[in-house]
Structures are given as structure tokens and as C-alpha cells.
């Protein structure tokens, strides 16, 4: 049995904060942010909407798209590092809000690679026949842990949510291979005490190396080559890091998803948000080979090669 995506949804808060807005608040410039990161603006959720509220809206859309009723969900996995509170988990909050009566629920903590960890976890339950419908939500309200006095990090992040429903799909479709990894010795380069703290240069070096390597590794594991790739969905942290992964796969620009300019780095939400946008733009088609790849605090990383379609 193969596990694939049967429905997707995303939710982006309305409030746009541009680089020019940030220029007024701190010692930075639109020019610096654009050239160093590719970010032009980001969305910031209001006080009335926490992580569970963002995730709930994305989850509803994914369930509708998949034509799966809440009572049919077997498991809810929420990838986030900004839960409403340490417990109950955001997944449990969604279980209640959605009315997913029979669902098991837990949060996955793997920072920006969290959505990859969530999808691979879902795959295990689906392919063993234990569960049929698994809802995976990648959601962050990073604005609540951003240090707005620290220009090194404040310009990078945004809020948002993306969700997919995974279930059994036909032979040859769905997840073909994956790679997950971690290196806790690099935890000191990106962490949260009260706020997000980061050694940008160290994370950058790690990300460039890992994004490329993991992308190539999942292709090899699936018995495929760079030429087989139709579309790359990298974690949207920094256009320069994304470009390095694209070049490693020797893909033309139009075959890589880019939403970082509009939403900044939304951590665990960035890959599913990008996936929804590319589907809506008609850039991902049935039968396409998609490579998704992410990295983040932990340090963690994950990549998936997937044949799109049910
Ligand atoms: O999801 C994972 C999360 N993290 C990441 O993906 C981050 C990975 N790292 C990066 O994306 C990049 O390292 C950054 C975008 C964070 C920084 O870019 P960089 O090219 O590595 O710049 P840098 O850290 O080497 O800093 C260059 C200069 C510094 O000034 P000095 O020390 O050379 O005088 C910084 O103080 O840029 C300065 N700087 C800024 N200037 C204007 C740092 N932040 C800003 C800012 N505006 N917002």
C-alpha cells in the first residue's frame, strides 16, 4: 500500500508587514532584506488568533479538498514549535475543534523540518494498514516568539498554516522515498529561550549542504535521477539557500517553488503552504515527481520524493 496526499489546504493571516514597515521599526533596510534573504513581506497574525486557530482553518480546507469527514480521521499530527501552550497539544485542540472523534493526536517537534517528519510518520501508519486517513498540519505563529529588537532574526519570520490529508493511493503514486536526520550538536545555532536565537552563518552553511545532499539522497533511494524531477518544494527560509538546492538538482528556476518573498520563513508551514500555492497555479500536475526538502532547529532535516496523484 502506498501513502500519498489526497487533499491540501492553507491559511495565511491577512495582515501584511513589508520590509518598509520594518525599516521604520529597526535598523534595517528593504535592500538588505531582499538581497540577503529574498523576503519582501510577511504575514503576522493578530492577538485574536493563536497557532491552533491558524491550523484549524488550514485543516478544514484540506479535509474539504480530500472529501474526508472529521469522523473519518484516524490521526492528527501537528508540526509546530509555537504551540498555544506546552500541553494540551495543538493536535488535541484541533481534534476537538474539528470533531475528529476517533483520531489519535500529537504534535511533532522538529522545527522547520517538522512537516517532513509528520508526513513520514503518517506514511508508516498508512502503509502498514493501521490507519487510513491522517491529517498533517504545519503551522506556526512565530511572531509571538520573535525578538522584535533583534534585526538578525526579526526580519526573517512570518505566521501561517498549511495542511494535507494523507491516505492510501494507487501503485506508483505517493511517497516513493524519504530521508530524515538530526544533529543535536548544532542545537546551539538555532533555539528558543524566551525568543528565537540564531547564529545565521552557521545555520546557512548547514542548510546549503543538507538541502542539496538530502534532495539527491531521496532520488537515489527511489532509483531516480535529477532528470526525473518535475518540481522542487524547498523549505522557504532564504532564497539563497533554496537556490543552492535547486542548482544541486540542476533544475530551471520555474521548477522550484518560491513563496518566501510573500510570507518569509513560516517554519513547519512553509512546505505545505508552497505546495498549495503551486497546485492552485497549476504548476504541479498528476504524475509529477516532486521533491520536498526542509531543515531547521535541532538541528533537523528531512526530504521526501513523491509521485503526485491519488
Ligand atoms: O528555518 C531555518 C531558520 N534560519 C535560517 O534559515 C537562517 C539561515 N541564515 C541566513 O539566512 C543568513 O545567514 C541571514 C539572512 C540570517 C544573514 O545573512 P548573511 O549574509 O549570513 O549575513 P551575516 O550574518 O553575515 O551579516 C552581515 C551583516 C552583519 O553586519 P556586520 O557584522 O558585517 O557589520 C549584520 O549585523 O549584516 C548585518 N545584519 C543586518 N543588516 C541590516 C544582520 N541582520 C540585518 C538586518 N538589516 N536585518
py3Dmol code that shows the C-alpha trace and the ligand (Angstrom):
import py3Dmol

protein = """\
ATOM      1  CA  UNK A   1       0.000   0.000   0.000  1.00  0.00           C
ATOM      2  CA  UNK A   2       1.308   3.467  -0.901  1.00  0.00           C
ATOM      3  CA  UNK A   3       0.704   6.609   1.150  1.00  0.00           C
ATOM      4  CA  UNK A   4       0.038   9.867  -0.665  1.00  0.00           C
ATOM      5  CA  UNK A   5      -1.663  13.221  -0.420  1.00  0.00           C
ATOM      6  CA  UNK A   6      -5.397  13.271  -1.072  1.00  0.00           C
ATOM      7  CA  UNK A   7      -6.240  16.866  -0.106  1.00  0.00           C
ATOM      8  CA  UNK A   8      -4.466  20.128   0.735  1.00  0.00           C
ATOM      9  CA  UNK A   9      -5.331  23.468   2.339  1.00  0.00           C
ATOM     10  CA  UNK A  10      -3.632  26.563   3.664  1.00  0.00           C
ATOM     11  CA  UNK A  11      -4.423  29.620   5.752  1.00  0.00           C
ATOM     12  CA  UNK A  12      -2.471  32.857   5.668  1.00  0.00           C
ATOM     13  CA  UNK A  13      -3.292  35.732   8.053  1.00  0.00           C
ATOM     14  CA  UNK A  14      -4.395  38.928   6.304  1.00  0.00           C
ATOM     15  CA  UNK A  15      -2.073  41.402   7.991  1.00  0.00           C
ATOM     16  CA  UNK A  16       0.921  42.155   5.738  1.00  0.00           C
ATOM     17  CA  UNK A  17       4.144  43.574   7.208  1.00  0.00           C
ATOM     18  CA  UNK A  18       6.501  44.823   4.481  1.00  0.00           C
ATOM     19  CA  UNK A  19      10.239  45.395   4.646  1.00  0.00           C
ATOM     20  CA  UNK A  20       9.460  49.111   4.545  1.00  0.00           C
ATOM     21  CA  UNK A  21       7.325  48.712   7.674  1.00  0.00           C
ATOM     22  CA  UNK A  22      10.300  47.049   9.400  1.00  0.00           C
ATOM     23  CA  UNK A  23      12.657  49.817   8.280  1.00  0.00           C
ATOM     24  CA  UNK A  24      10.595  52.161  10.444  1.00  0.00           C
ATOM     25  CA  UNK A  25      10.897  49.893  13.498  1.00  0.00           C
ATOM     26  CA  UNK A  26      14.561  48.830  13.457  1.00  0.00           C
ATOM     27  CA  UNK A  27      17.962  49.456  11.931  1.00  0.00           C
ATOM     28  CA  UNK A  28      17.450  47.523   8.682  1.00  0.00           C
ATOM     29  CA  UNK A  29      16.628  48.203   5.037  1.00  0.00           C
ATOM     30  CA  UNK A  30      14.409  46.786   2.356  1.00  0.00           C
ATOM     31  CA  UNK A  31      17.523  46.414   0.198  1.00  0.00           C
ATOM     32  CA  UNK A  32      19.395  44.350   2.829  1.00  0.00           C
ATOM     33  CA  UNK A  33      16.461  42.047   3.491  1.00  0.00           C
ATOM     34  CA  UNK A  34      15.701  41.478  -0.202  1.00  0.00           C
ATOM     35  CA  UNK A  35      19.255  40.800  -1.294  1.00  0.00           C
ATOM     36  CA  UNK A  36      20.250  38.638   1.712  1.00  0.00           C
ATOM     37  CA  UNK A  37      17.026  36.647   2.069  1.00  0.00           C
ATOM     38  CA  UNK A  38      14.634  37.222  -0.863  1.00  0.00           C
ATOM     39  CA  UNK A  39      11.908  38.281   1.574  1.00  0.00           C
ATOM     40  CA  UNK A  40       9.719  41.274   0.638  1.00  0.00           C
ATOM     41  CA  UNK A  41       6.880  40.908   3.106  1.00  0.00           C
ATOM     42  CA  UNK A  42       5.444  38.502   5.665  1.00  0.00           C
ATOM     43  CA  UNK A  43       2.063  37.908   7.349  1.00  0.00           C
ATOM     44  CA  UNK A  44       1.594  38.457  11.062  1.00  0.00           C
ATOM     45  CA  UNK A  45      -1.441  37.029  12.864  1.00  0.00           C
ATOM     46  CA  UNK A  46      -3.372  39.226  15.271  1.00  0.00           C
ATOM     47  CA  UNK A  47      -3.735  38.664  19.013  1.00  0.00           C
ATOM     48  CA  UNK A  48      -7.117  37.065  18.358  1.00  0.00           C
ATOM     49  CA  UNK A  49      -5.601  34.116  16.503  1.00  0.00           C
ATOM     50  CA  UNK A  50      -3.146  31.679  18.008  1.00  0.00           C
ATOM     51  CA  UNK A  51      -1.442  28.678  16.370  1.00  0.00           C
ATOM     52  CA  UNK A  52      -4.480  26.412  16.827  1.00  0.00           C
ATOM     53  CA  UNK A  53      -6.718  28.968  15.099  1.00  0.00           C
ATOM     54  CA  UNK A  54      -4.399  29.195  12.099  1.00  0.00           C
ATOM     55  CA  UNK A  55      -4.052  25.416  11.943  1.00  0.00           C
ATOM     56  CA  UNK A  56      -7.781  24.821  12.262  1.00  0.00           C
ATOM     57  CA  UNK A  57      -8.519  26.952   9.203  1.00  0.00           C
ATOM     58  CA  UNK A  58      -5.940  25.166   7.046  1.00  0.00           C
ATOM     59  CA  UNK A  59      -7.095  21.755   8.298  1.00  0.00           C
ATOM     60  CA  UNK A  60     -10.760  22.457   7.422  1.00  0.00           C
ATOM     61  CA  UNK A  61      -9.774  23.284   3.843  1.00  0.00           C
ATOM     62  CA  UNK A  62      -7.606  20.176   3.462  1.00  0.00           C
ATOM     63  CA  UNK A  63     -10.402  17.930   4.743  1.00  0.00           C
ATOM     64  CA  UNK A  64     -12.898  19.500   2.340  1.00  0.00           C
ATOM     65  CA  UNK A  65     -10.477  19.089  -0.563  1.00  0.00           C
ATOM     66  CA  UNK A  66      -9.903  15.446   0.373  1.00  0.00           C
ATOM     67  CA  UNK A  67     -13.627  14.867   0.882  1.00  0.00           C
ATOM     68  CA  UNK A  68     -12.873  13.314   4.262  1.00  0.00           C
ATOM     69  CA  UNK A  69     -15.233  13.923   7.193  1.00  0.00           C
ATOM     70  CA  UNK A  70     -13.742  14.730  10.624  1.00  0.00           C
ATOM     71  CA  UNK A  71     -15.076  11.409  11.986  1.00  0.00           C
ATOM     72  CA  UNK A  72     -13.038   9.584   9.351  1.00  0.00           C
ATOM     73  CA  UNK A  73      -9.670  10.966  10.517  1.00  0.00           C
ATOM     74  CA  UNK A  74      -7.577   8.303  12.232  1.00  0.00           C
ATOM     75  CA  UNK A  75      -4.720  10.517  13.334  1.00  0.00           C
ATOM     76  CA  UNK A  76      -3.823  14.204  13.607  1.00  0.00           C
ATOM     77  CA  UNK A  77      -0.174  15.285  13.528  1.00  0.00           C
ATOM     78  CA  UNK A  78       0.647  18.951  14.024  1.00  0.00           C
ATOM     79  CA  UNK A  79       4.173  20.087  13.171  1.00  0.00           C
ATOM     80  CA  UNK A  80       4.873  23.235  15.168  1.00  0.00           C
ATOM     81  CA  UNK A  81       7.368  24.868  17.509  1.00  0.00           C
ATOM     82  CA  UNK A  82       4.904  27.560  18.527  1.00  0.00           C
ATOM     83  CA  UNK A  83       2.041  25.648  20.179  1.00  0.00           C
ATOM     84  CA  UNK A  84      -0.600  27.656  22.058  1.00  0.00           C
ATOM     85  CA  UNK A  85       0.834  26.138  25.256  1.00  0.00           C
ATOM     86  CA  UNK A  86       3.123  23.176  26.153  1.00  0.00           C
ATOM     87  CA  UNK A  87       0.054  20.963  26.585  1.00  0.00           C
ATOM     88  CA  UNK A  88      -2.587  20.064  25.607  1.00  0.00           C
ATOM     89  CA  UNK A  89      -1.068  19.788  22.141  1.00  0.00           C
ATOM     90  CA  UNK A  90      -2.338  21.781  19.191  1.00  0.00           C
ATOM     91  CA  UNK A  91      -3.263  18.411  17.667  1.00  0.00           C
ATOM     92  CA  UNK A  92      -5.629  17.716  20.575  1.00  0.00           C
ATOM     93  CA  UNK A  93      -7.122  21.184  20.240  1.00  0.00           C
ATOM     94  CA  UNK A  94      -7.779  20.520  16.552  1.00  0.00           C
ATOM     95  CA  UNK A  95      -9.219  17.090  17.342  1.00  0.00           C
ATOM     96  CA  UNK A  96     -11.820  18.817  19.487  1.00  0.00           C
ATOM     97  CA  UNK A  97     -12.488  21.787  17.187  1.00  0.00           C
ATOM     98  CA  UNK A  98     -12.859  19.569  14.134  1.00  0.00           C
ATOM     99  CA  UNK A  99     -14.922  16.901  15.910  1.00  0.00           C
ATOM    100  CA  UNK A 100     -12.466  14.174  14.877  1.00  0.00           C
ATOM    101  CA  UNK A 101     -13.964  11.671  17.308  1.00  0.00           C
ATOM    102  CA  UNK A 102     -11.753   8.646  16.626  1.00  0.00           C
ATOM    103  CA  UNK A 103      -8.455  10.435  15.928  1.00  0.00           C
ATOM    104  CA  UNK A 104      -5.190   9.911  17.810  1.00  0.00           C
ATOM    105  CA  UNK A 105      -3.456  13.269  18.151  1.00  0.00           C
ATOM    106  CA  UNK A 106       0.035  14.574  18.849  1.00  0.00           C
ATOM    107  CA  UNK A 107       2.353  17.439  17.986  1.00  0.00           C
ATOM    108  CA  UNK A 108       5.640  16.847  16.177  1.00  0.00           C
ATOM    109  CA  UNK A 109       8.579  18.999  17.282  1.00  0.00           C
ATOM    110  CA  UNK A 110      11.219  19.116  14.564  1.00  0.00           C
ATOM    111  CA  UNK A 111      11.205  22.867  13.848  1.00  0.00           C
ATOM    112  CA  UNK A 112      11.285  23.770  10.149  1.00  0.00           C
ATOM    113  CA  UNK A 113      11.704  20.106   9.171  1.00  0.00           C
ATOM    114  CA  UNK A 114       8.572  19.236  11.175  1.00  0.00           C
ATOM    115  CA  UNK A 115       6.281  18.826   8.218  1.00  0.00           C
ATOM    116  CA  UNK A 116       8.631  16.277   6.644  1.00  0.00           C
ATOM    117  CA  UNK A 117       8.729  14.374   9.954  1.00  0.00           C
ATOM    118  CA  UNK A 118       4.922  14.497  10.119  1.00  0.00           C
ATOM    119  CA  UNK A 119       4.419  13.184   6.603  1.00  0.00           C
ATOM    120  CA  UNK A 120       6.902  10.356   7.082  1.00  0.00           C
ATOM    121  CA  UNK A 121       5.226   9.386  10.385  1.00  0.00           C
ATOM    122  CA  UNK A 122       1.829   9.319   8.642  1.00  0.00           C
ATOM    123  CA  UNK A 123       3.268   7.158   5.869  1.00  0.00           C
ATOM    124  CA  UNK A 124       4.227   4.420   8.371  1.00  0.00           C
ATOM    125  CA  UNK A 125       0.691   4.134   9.751  1.00  0.00           C
ATOM    126  CA  UNK A 126      -0.938   4.217   6.314  1.00  0.00           C
ATOM    127  CA  UNK A 127       1.362   1.764   4.585  1.00  0.00           C
ATOM    128  CA  UNK A 128       1.028  -0.798   7.369  1.00  0.00           C
ATOM    129  CA  UNK A 129      -2.748  -0.559   7.011  1.00  0.00           C
ATOM    130  CA  UNK A 130      -3.139   0.581  10.624  1.00  0.00           C
ATOM    131  CA  UNK A 131      -4.688   3.960   9.715  1.00  0.00           C
ATOM    132  CA  UNK A 132      -6.421   5.220   6.592  1.00  0.00           C
ATOM    133  CA  UNK A 133      -6.773   9.000   6.864  1.00  0.00           C
ATOM    134  CA  UNK A 134      -4.083  11.066   8.577  1.00  0.00           C
ATOM    135  CA  UNK A 135      -4.284  14.854   8.842  1.00  0.00           C
ATOM    136  CA  UNK A 136      -0.917  16.613   8.954  1.00  0.00           C
ATOM    137  CA  UNK A 137      -0.805  20.321   9.751  1.00  0.00           C
ATOM    138  CA  UNK A 138       2.301  22.521   9.577  1.00  0.00           C
ATOM    139  CA  UNK A 139       1.571  25.715  11.480  1.00  0.00           C
ATOM    140  CA  UNK A 140       3.480  28.480  13.205  1.00  0.00           C
ATOM    141  CA  UNK A 141       2.792  31.740  14.932  1.00  0.00           C
ATOM    142  CA  UNK A 142       6.453  32.712  15.018  1.00  0.00           C
ATOM    143  CA  UNK A 143       5.624  36.365  15.626  1.00  0.00           C
ATOM    144  CA  UNK A 144       4.938  35.565  19.292  1.00  0.00           C
ATOM    145  CA  UNK A 145       8.481  34.267  19.875  1.00  0.00           C
ATOM    146  CA  UNK A 146      10.263  36.760  17.615  1.00  0.00           C
ATOM    147  CA  UNK A 147      12.539  39.264  19.344  1.00  0.00           C
ATOM    148  CA  UNK A 148      11.438  42.455  17.597  1.00  0.00           C
ATOM    149  CA  UNK A 149      14.592  44.171  18.922  1.00  0.00           C
ATOM    150  CA  UNK A 150      16.902  41.706  17.124  1.00  0.00           C
ATOM    151  CA  UNK A 151      17.287  42.612  13.460  1.00  0.00           C
ATOM    152  CA  UNK A 152      19.227  39.391  12.803  1.00  0.00           C
ATOM    153  CA  UNK A 153      16.048  37.349  13.218  1.00  0.00           C
ATOM    154  CA  UNK A 154      13.051  39.718  13.286  1.00  0.00           C
ATOM    155  CA  UNK A 155      13.100  40.311   9.534  1.00  0.00           C
ATOM    156  CA  UNK A 156      13.041  36.597   8.662  1.00  0.00           C
ATOM    157  CA  UNK A 157       9.892  35.047  10.063  1.00  0.00           C
ATOM    158  CA  UNK A 158       6.152  35.002   9.403  1.00  0.00           C
ATOM    159  CA  UNK A 159       2.939  33.287  10.509  1.00  0.00           C
ATOM    160  CA  UNK A 160       0.857  30.793   8.539  1.00  0.00           C
ATOM    161  CA  UNK A 161      -0.535  27.287   8.210  1.00  0.00           C
ATOM    162  CA  UNK A 162      -0.653  24.518   5.637  1.00  0.00           C
ATOM    163  CA  UNK A 163      -2.330  21.105   5.898  1.00  0.00           C
ATOM    164  CA  UNK A 164      -2.611  17.879   3.975  1.00  0.00           C
ATOM    165  CA  UNK A 165      -4.711  14.758   4.342  1.00  0.00           C
ATOM    166  CA  UNK A 166      -2.736  11.627   3.592  1.00  0.00           C
ATOM    167  CA  UNK A 167      -4.232   8.272   2.754  1.00  0.00           C
ATOM    168  CA  UNK A 168      -3.728   5.164   0.589  1.00  0.00           C
ATOM    169  CA  UNK A 169      -3.099   5.949  -3.094  1.00  0.00           C
ATOM    170  CA  UNK A 170      -2.648   3.763  -6.173  1.00  0.00           C
ATOM    171  CA  UNK A 171       0.571   1.939  -7.025  1.00  0.00           C
ATOM    172  CA  UNK A 172       3.398   4.153  -8.191  1.00  0.00           C
ATOM    173  CA  UNK A 173       1.861   7.261  -6.602  1.00  0.00           C
ATOM    174  CA  UNK A 174       2.575   8.861  -3.222  1.00  0.00           C
ATOM    175  CA  UNK A 175       5.773   8.821  -1.174  1.00  0.00           C
ATOM    176  CA  UNK A 176       8.499   6.911  -3.022  1.00  0.00           C
ATOM    177  CA  UNK A 177      11.368   7.543  -0.619  1.00  0.00           C
ATOM    178  CA  UNK A 178      12.393   9.737   2.290  1.00  0.00           C
ATOM    179  CA  UNK A 179      15.288  10.799   4.457  1.00  0.00           C
ATOM    180  CA  UNK A 180      15.103  12.163   7.991  1.00  0.00           C
ATOM    181  CA  UNK A 181      18.055  13.218  10.099  1.00  0.00           C
ATOM    182  CA  UNK A 182      19.238  15.147  13.124  1.00  0.00           C
ATOM    183  CA  UNK A 183      22.397  16.594  14.661  1.00  0.00           C
ATOM    184  CA  UNK A 184      21.781  17.771  18.198  1.00  0.00           C
ATOM    185  CA  UNK A 185      25.319  19.129  18.474  1.00  0.00           C
ATOM    186  CA  UNK A 186      24.137  22.025  16.292  1.00  0.00           C
ATOM    187  CA  UNK A 187      21.268  22.860  18.636  1.00  0.00           C
ATOM    188  CA  UNK A 188      23.187  25.905  19.852  1.00  0.00           C
ATOM    189  CA  UNK A 189      22.931  27.557  16.433  1.00  0.00           C
ATOM    190  CA  UNK A 190      19.146  27.929  16.420  1.00  0.00           C
ATOM    191  CA  UNK A 191      16.983  27.713  19.520  1.00  0.00           C
ATOM    192  CA  UNK A 192      14.355  29.451  21.591  1.00  0.00           C
ATOM    193  CA  UNK A 193      14.810  30.667  25.172  1.00  0.00           C
ATOM    194  CA  UNK A 194      12.175  33.314  25.544  1.00  0.00           C
ATOM    195  CA  UNK A 195      12.709  34.298  21.907  1.00  0.00           C
ATOM    196  CA  UNK A 196      14.290  32.818  18.785  1.00  0.00           C
ATOM    197  CA  UNK A 197      18.114  32.959  18.857  1.00  0.00           C
ATOM    198  CA  UNK A 198      20.205  32.166  15.815  1.00  0.00           C
ATOM    199  CA  UNK A 199      23.728  32.020  14.501  1.00  0.00           C
ATOM    200  CA  UNK A 200      22.701  32.818  10.921  1.00  0.00           C
ATOM    201  CA  UNK A 201      26.005  31.976   9.253  1.00  0.00           C
ATOM    202  CA  UNK A 202      26.277  28.508  10.846  1.00  0.00           C
ATOM    203  CA  UNK A 203      22.663  27.664  10.005  1.00  0.00           C
ATOM    204  CA  UNK A 204      23.219  28.927   6.476  1.00  0.00           C
ATOM    205  CA  UNK A 205      26.243  26.675   5.898  1.00  0.00           C
ATOM    206  CA  UNK A 206      24.442  23.640   7.318  1.00  0.00           C
ATOM    207  CA  UNK A 207      21.309  24.359   5.276  1.00  0.00           C
ATOM    208  CA  UNK A 208      23.080  24.738   1.946  1.00  0.00           C
ATOM    209  CA  UNK A 209      24.923  21.449   2.442  1.00  0.00           C
ATOM    210  CA  UNK A 210      21.972  19.490   3.828  1.00  0.00           C
ATOM    211  CA  UNK A 211      19.259  20.650   1.423  1.00  0.00           C
ATOM    212  CA  UNK A 212      21.343  19.584  -1.555  1.00  0.00           C
ATOM    213  CA  UNK A 213      22.502  16.289  -0.057  1.00  0.00           C
ATOM    214  CA  UNK A 214      19.080  15.179   1.159  1.00  0.00           C
ATOM    215  CA  UNK A 215      17.466  16.007  -2.196  1.00  0.00           C
ATOM    216  CA  UNK A 216      19.992  13.889  -4.040  1.00  0.00           C
ATOM    217  CA  UNK A 217      19.705  11.086  -1.461  1.00  0.00           C
ATOM    218  CA  UNK A 218      15.927  10.673  -1.782  1.00  0.00           C
ATOM    219  CA  UNK A 219      16.237  10.470  -5.553  1.00  0.00           C
ATOM    220  CA  UNK A 220      18.875   7.769  -5.244  1.00  0.00           C
ATOM    221  CA  UNK A 221      16.755   5.839  -2.740  1.00  0.00           C
ATOM    222  CA  UNK A 222      13.825   5.926  -5.169  1.00  0.00           C
ATOM    223  CA  UNK A 223      16.038   4.761  -8.049  1.00  0.00           C
ATOM    224  CA  UNK A 224      15.556   8.096  -9.829  1.00  0.00           C
ATOM    225  CA  UNK A 225      17.849  10.799 -11.179  1.00  0.00           C
ATOM    226  CA  UNK A 226      17.857  14.608 -11.263  1.00  0.00           C
ATOM    227  CA  UNK A 227      16.332  14.496 -14.752  1.00  0.00           C
ATOM    228  CA  UNK A 228      13.208  12.822 -13.344  1.00  0.00           C
ATOM    229  CA  UNK A 229      12.345  15.754 -11.052  1.00  0.00           C
ATOM    230  CA  UNK A 230       9.358  17.870 -12.154  1.00  0.00           C
ATOM    231  CA  UNK A 231       9.168  20.192  -9.175  1.00  0.00           C
ATOM    232  CA  UNK A 232      11.174  21.087  -6.069  1.00  0.00           C
ATOM    233  CA  UNK A 233       9.471  22.406  -2.937  1.00  0.00           C
ATOM    234  CA  UNK A 234      12.221  23.532  -0.561  1.00  0.00           C
ATOM    235  CA  UNK A 235      11.679  24.945   2.908  1.00  0.00           C
ATOM    236  CA  UNK A 236      11.283  28.690   2.354  1.00  0.00           C
ATOM    237  CA  UNK A 237      13.934  30.150   4.680  1.00  0.00           C
ATOM    238  CA  UNK A 238      16.163  32.141   2.384  1.00  0.00           C
ATOM    239  CA  UNK A 239      16.209  32.371  -1.417  1.00  0.00           C
ATOM    240  CA  UNK A 240      19.987  31.860  -1.454  1.00  0.00           C
ATOM    241  CA  UNK A 241      19.664  28.537   0.398  1.00  0.00           C
ATOM    242  CA  UNK A 242      16.795  27.473  -1.877  1.00  0.00           C
ATOM    243  CA  UNK A 243      18.797  28.400  -4.961  1.00  0.00           C
ATOM    244  CA  UNK A 244      21.691  26.216  -3.798  1.00  0.00           C
ATOM    245  CA  UNK A 245      19.340  23.215  -3.586  1.00  0.00           C
ATOM    246  CA  UNK A 246      17.880  23.985  -6.998  1.00  0.00           C
ATOM    247  CA  UNK A 247      21.310  24.216  -8.559  1.00  0.00           C
ATOM    248  CA  UNK A 248      22.371  20.947  -6.949  1.00  0.00           C
ATOM    249  CA  UNK A 249      19.431  19.293  -8.740  1.00  0.00           C
ATOM    250  CA  UNK A 250      20.238  21.260 -11.921  1.00  0.00           C
ATOM    251  CA  UNK A 251      16.632  22.425 -12.205  1.00  0.00           C
ATOM    252  CA  UNK A 252      15.453  25.505 -14.103  1.00  0.00           C
ATOM    253  CA  UNK A 253      14.071  28.365 -11.965  1.00  0.00           C
ATOM    254  CA  UNK A 254      10.453  27.664 -12.939  1.00  0.00           C
ATOM    255  CA  UNK A 255      10.669  24.172 -11.437  1.00  0.00           C
ATOM    256  CA  UNK A 256      11.242  25.427  -7.892  1.00  0.00           C
ATOM    257  CA  UNK A 257       8.510  26.711  -5.621  1.00  0.00           C
ATOM    258  CA  UNK A 258       9.095  30.228  -4.312  1.00  0.00           C
ATOM    259  CA  UNK A 259       6.811  31.848  -1.751  1.00  0.00           C
ATOM    260  CA  UNK A 260       9.488  33.204   0.605  1.00  0.00           C
ATOM    261  CA  UNK A 261       9.132  36.720  -0.892  1.00  0.00           C
ATOM    262  CA  UNK A 262       5.476  36.874   0.213  1.00  0.00           C
ATOM    263  CA  UNK A 263       5.456  35.007   3.512  1.00  0.00           C
ATOM    264  CA  UNK A 264       9.015  34.969   4.864  1.00  0.00           C
ATOM    265  CA  UNK A 265      10.086  31.874   6.789  1.00  0.00           C
ATOM    266  CA  UNK A 266       6.984  30.200   8.269  1.00  0.00           C
ATOM    267  CA  UNK A 267       8.980  27.214   9.592  1.00  0.00           C
ATOM    268  CA  UNK A 268       6.911  23.994   9.571  1.00  0.00           C
ATOM    269  CA  UNK A 269       4.204  25.690   7.488  1.00  0.00           C
ATOM    270  CA  UNK A 270       6.382  26.737   4.575  1.00  0.00           C
ATOM    271  CA  UNK A 271       6.383  23.493   2.560  1.00  0.00           C
ATOM    272  CA  UNK A 272       2.607  22.809   2.714  1.00  0.00           C
ATOM    273  CA  UNK A 273       1.782  26.483   2.046  1.00  0.00           C
ATOM    274  CA  UNK A 274       4.030  26.397  -1.025  1.00  0.00           C
ATOM    275  CA  UNK A 275       2.521  23.111  -2.164  1.00  0.00           C
ATOM    276  CA  UNK A 276      -0.993  24.588  -2.100  1.00  0.00           C
ATOM    277  CA  UNK A 277       0.100  27.701  -3.995  1.00  0.00           C
ATOM    278  CA  UNK A 278       1.800  25.679  -6.738  1.00  0.00           C
ATOM    279  CA  UNK A 279      -1.209  23.391  -7.106  1.00  0.00           C
ATOM    280  CA  UNK A 280      -3.502  26.406  -7.403  1.00  0.00           C
ATOM    281  CA  UNK A 281      -1.174  27.909 -10.012  1.00  0.00           C
ATOM    282  CA  UNK A 282      -1.388  24.652 -11.983  1.00  0.00           C
ATOM    283  CA  UNK A 283       2.335  24.005 -11.680  1.00  0.00           C
ATOM    284  CA  UNK A 284       2.003  20.587 -10.040  1.00  0.00           C
ATOM    285  CA  UNK A 285       0.192  18.010 -12.154  1.00  0.00           C
ATOM    286  CA  UNK A 286      -0.923  14.425 -11.770  1.00  0.00           C
ATOM    287  CA  UNK A 287       2.037  12.083 -12.167  1.00  0.00           C
ATOM    288  CA  UNK A 288       4.680  14.743 -11.481  1.00  0.00           C
ATOM    289  CA  UNK A 289       7.720  13.799  -9.420  1.00  0.00           C
ATOM    290  CA  UNK A 290       8.004  16.223  -6.502  1.00  0.00           C
ATOM    291  CA  UNK A 291      10.974  16.598  -4.175  1.00  0.00           C
ATOM    292  CA  UNK A 292      10.300  18.310  -0.850  1.00  0.00           C
ATOM    293  CA  UNK A 293      13.181  19.192   1.457  1.00  0.00           C
ATOM    294  CA  UNK A 294      13.458  21.025   4.757  1.00  0.00           C
ATOM    295  CA  UNK A 295      15.937  21.808   7.533  1.00  0.00           C
ATOM    296  CA  UNK A 296      15.656  23.516  10.869  1.00  0.00           C
ATOM    297  CA  UNK A 297      16.479  23.898  14.523  1.00  0.00           C
ATOM    298  CA  UNK A 298      17.556  20.770  16.341  1.00  0.00           C
ATOM    299  CA  UNK A 299      19.323  20.568  14.010  1.00  0.00           C
ATOM    300  CA  UNK A 300      16.902  18.531  11.930  1.00  0.00           C
ATOM    301  CA  UNK A 301      16.352  17.791   8.265  1.00  0.00           C
ATOM    302  CA  UNK A 302      14.034  15.807   6.067  1.00  0.00           C
ATOM    303  CA  UNK A 303      13.293  15.175   2.414  1.00  0.00           C
ATOM    304  CA  UNK A 304      10.634  13.269   0.504  1.00  0.00           C
ATOM    305  CA  UNK A 305      10.366  12.157  -3.123  1.00  0.00           C
ATOM    306  CA  UNK A 306       6.715  11.818  -4.103  1.00  0.00           C
ATOM    307  CA  UNK A 307       4.776  10.980  -7.244  1.00  0.00           C
ATOM    308  CA  UNK A 308       1.814  13.350  -7.246  1.00  0.00           C
ATOM    309  CA  UNK A 309      -1.706  11.948  -7.551  1.00  0.00           C
ATOM    310  CA  UNK A 310      -4.131   9.511  -5.996  1.00  0.00           C
TER     311      UNK A 310
END
"""
ligand_1 = """\
48
LIG
O 14.370 27.878 9.081
C 15.704 27.962 9.494
C 15.934 29.332 10.023
N 17.126 30.008 9.763
C 17.698 30.257 8.567
O 17.387 29.736 7.547
C 18.815 31.256 8.580
C 19.992 30.886 7.730
N 20.871 32.030 7.611
C 20.565 33.066 6.796
O 19.577 33.056 6.097
C 21.570 34.190 6.728
O 22.707 33.875 7.446
C 20.976 35.536 7.254
C 19.938 36.051 6.286
C 20.384 35.355 8.633
C 22.108 36.597 7.340
O 22.718 36.742 6.076
P 24.301 36.728 5.969
O 24.624 37.013 4.557
O 24.785 35.435 6.548
O 24.702 37.963 6.842
P 25.629 37.994 8.142
O 25.020 37.273 9.275
O 26.990 37.596 7.710
O 25.592 39.545 8.476
C 26.101 40.501 7.594
C 25.884 41.873 8.193
C 26.243 41.982 9.677
O 26.901 43.209 9.852
P 28.472 43.243 10.109
O 28.683 42.452 11.357
O 29.077 42.621 8.890
O 28.733 44.699 10.238
C 24.903 42.038 10.365
O 24.933 42.767 11.568
O 24.503 42.235 8.113
C 24.058 42.734 9.356
N 22.631 42.451 9.511
C 21.666 43.295 9.067
N 21.712 44.460 8.433
C 20.547 45.040 8.105
C 22.046 41.391 10.083
N 20.707 41.500 10.017
C 20.450 42.669 9.390
C 19.259 43.329 9.032
N 19.352 44.504 8.391
N 18.045 42.817 9.287
"""
view = py3Dmol.view(width=600, height=400)
view.addModel(protein, "pdb")
view.setStyle({"model": 0}, {"cartoon": {"style": "trace"}})
view.addModel(ligand_1, "xyz")
view.setStyle({"model": 1}, {"stick": {}})
view.zoomTo()
view.show()
